[in-house]
Amino acid sequence: NNGIPMPTICGRNPLAPPTFTVVDTAFGSGKLWVTWAKSVDQDAGEQDVLQYILYRKLQGATTWSDPLMIVRRTAGQATYTQMIAGNTPGTAYTFGVSAQDCTPSESTITTLNVTPHP
């Protein structure tokens, strides 16, 4: 292709991040570290993932609140880690992460239930 960039295709929703973990090492602080693996569509497939969206809701809630944060993709990066503060120790939450492409369509949300240690 003589150095010409590959076109970005935004035909279908991106694939969701395949793994998502939450670590609570600062007991009682309400700080959690979330880590997720890149979507397959970030550097392969349609190669159209522009960013990841992090969500939080109380466990059992039926709707997500506004996104907690948006993390821009980094080409070639396999995993992402972010610290999320402001969680109430002892309160049960559901965290989620999705991939967003250039349309901007969003993948399904990969979720995990967590209760920060008091």
N, C-alpha and C positions, 0 to 999 in steps of 0.2 A: 504493500500500500504506500510505499515511498514516504513514510512518516506522516501520512494523513491520518488524523484521529478517527477512531471508529465512531460511527453515529450512535447516539443514545436512543434507545428504543423504549418507549413507555407504553407497551401494548396491553399488558395485564398487570394486576396487582403484584407487587413484589412478594417474594417468599419471606415468611417470618423468621426472625432469629431462632436458630434451632435449640439453643440452650440459654438458660437464664438462672443465675444464682444470686443469693443475697447473703452477706456475711455481717454478723453483729459481733464485733470484738470490743466495742467501747460500751460495756454494759452500763445501763442507766442514762446514757447520754442522748439517746434517740437518734444517733448517727448510724446509718447502715451503708454498706458498700455493695452496689449492684454491679454484676458483671454479666455480659452476654456475648455470644459468638456472633460474628457478622452474618448477615443474610447471604445465601448463596448468590443472590442477584447483585451483590455489591461488586464483586470482581469477576464474575462469570455469568452465565445465563444472559439475561438482558442487560446486565451491567448498568442499571439505572437507579440504584439506591443512592439518594442524596443525603439522607439523614435518618436518625433513629429518634423515636419519641418515647419518653418515659412517663408512666402513669402511676397513680396511687389512689386507692379507694379503701374504705373500711370493708373488712371481710363481710360478705353477705349483701353489700350494696349492689344495686342493679345497674347503676351507671357510673362511668368514670368521671372524675372531676376534670378540670382543665389540665393539660399536660404539665407535669412537674418541670421537665426540661427537654430541650431539643439538642441532640448531639450530631454535629456534622460528621459525615463519614470521612475516613482517611484511607485512601487507596492502599491496598496491601495489608491493612491492619486486620488481624484475625479476631481479636477480642477488644472489648471496650469496658472500662470501669469508671463509675461515677459514685461520689458520696452523696447520699441524700440525708439531710438533717431535718429536724422539726417533727420527727416521729415521736409519738407518746409511748414511753416504755409501758409494756403490758397490754397495749392495744393491738388487736389483730387487724392486719392490713393485707390487701392483695396488691402486689406490684405488677406492672406490665410493661413490656417493651414491644414496639412495632417498628417496621422499616417503612420508609416513605420514599416514593419515587418522584419523577419529574412532572407527573400529571396534575396534582400531587395525590396519587392513590396510596392507601395505606395497607399494609399486610394485616393479617389477623394478629391479635395481641398474644404474645407468649407471656404466661402469668406464673406467679408464685405467691403462696400465702406465707406471711411472716408475722411473728409477734416479737417486737424488740424486747430484749431482757430488761427487767426493772433494775 
